[in-house]
Amino acid sequence: MRSASGPEFIRRGEAPANAPMLAAMELLGQRWVLRVVWELEPGSLGFLELRRRMGNCSSSMLSERLQQLTAAGLVIKNDAGAWELTPAGIALGRALSDVWDWSESWKSQQS
């Protein structure tokens, strides 16, 4: 959970490098980033299969997001040439599963 000092970081406008949650929000808020993690959560995928699952995400955008996620330590290209989540990416995937559960509950409340 958030620490008592969490909201102060936002009010003070501290740089994301000094505020991990803001840095994470900056990365994860980019279009397609969470979708890549979501698609890789069940297991590794080659680029073409990942691209197919991403719908209307272009190949160049997917390449860019994979580079960013690699730099962030969330995905790697394995020995077989497929993309997979790192331990940090797996932990994020588990967090997304919690968001999935929340969204299902929220959706049923909207009906």
Sequence and secondary structure as in RCSB ss.txt:
>XXXX:A:sequence
MRSASGPEFIRRGEAPANAPMLAAMELLGQRWVLRVVWELEPGSLGFLELRRRMGNCSSSMLSERLQQLTAAGLV
IKNDAGAWELTPAGIALGRALSDVWDWSESWKSQQS
>XXXX:A:secstr
   TTHHHHHHHT  GGG HHHHHHHHHTSTTHHHHHHHHTTS B HHHHHHHTTT  HHHHHHHHHHHHHTTSE
EE TTS EEE HHHHHHHHHHHHHHHHHHHHHHHH 
